């Protein structure tokens, strides 16, 4: 009976495992090999060693796209602060609480392509909703997506709006799991609301914050859809191009798959190092907290 159960369990595990090996590990390993080749996907790859990596380090467009990608991550702490603020508000008893939670979560489940098209229209310099709203207070808004100084902030605002509901719900779940006795004991000791927030709320939601920071950095390094839809040419003076967008253009527009693979490997190594640093920093903070 146990042997049969093991066979059934192995059968259920086999299908996703084969899919993972075929569609994730296989392409990942081949992309590492391709990064050392000159390959246009029309002919056989030709081994060229580290030439693609040397080209990447000397490519000003790759450096610019890498800078743009990490510039977009400025929105991560802003989004987390807003999400925590909303979660604190939603954690109070108020009429229509469930309605507001659903409203804030709608952008999360909406199609990213549809949301990008919506915001592209809203940012239009001639008839966009954003500039119409600014006109009501006497401000002449710019053409957001065609201006070097405004295109990145515009994309950051959209990304914050898109992910606000997801982070808010995670923070809300964390807040509702904080023992009420901690706040009552702090009140009896005369702690102010700010001290209760700083010494009870923030430490108790720290695991959620760590999770959101790590996942947002990984997701932020792969930003592509909104760039490709809202600024299909990489923005004015290449000011909105992300590194994944640049990799995609080199691979499928210029047919330089070997060079694109090298840039993808470099990006993967960089994201891995940043993630590993985040885990180390979290472990050190946790150890200091125990001490």
DAGI-V94414 format. One line per field, one symbol per residue. psi: psi as a letter, one per 20 degrees, with the letter a starting at -180 (. if undefined). burial: + if it has 9 or more other ideal C-beta (glycine too) atoms within 8 Angstrom, else -. A space follows every 10 residues. Layout:
psi->???
burial->???
This chain:
psi->ghgghhgggh ghhgghgggg hgifgghghh hgghijropj ihrqqppjcj hhhhhghjoh hggghggggh hhihighghh ghghghghgi iqpqqkghgh ggghighgiq phgghggghg ghiphgjqhg hhhhhhjkpo qrngijphii gghghggghg hhjghghghg hghghiipph hghghhghij prhghhghig gghhjhhggg ghgghhgghh ijpgghghgh mijjrpkkii prhhghgggh gigikmhggh hghhgggggg hgggghgggg gghghhghhg .
burial->---------- ---------+ +----+---- +++++++++- ----+--+-- -++-++---- ++-+++-++- -++-++-+++ -+++-+++-+ ------+--+ +--+++++-+ -+--+++-++ +++++--+-+ ++-++----- +-+++-+--+ ++-+++++++ -+++++++++ +++++--+-- -++--++--- ----+++-++ ++-+++-+++ ++++-+++-+ +-++++++++ +--++--+++ ++++++++++ +---++++++ +++++++--+ +--++--++- -+--+----- -
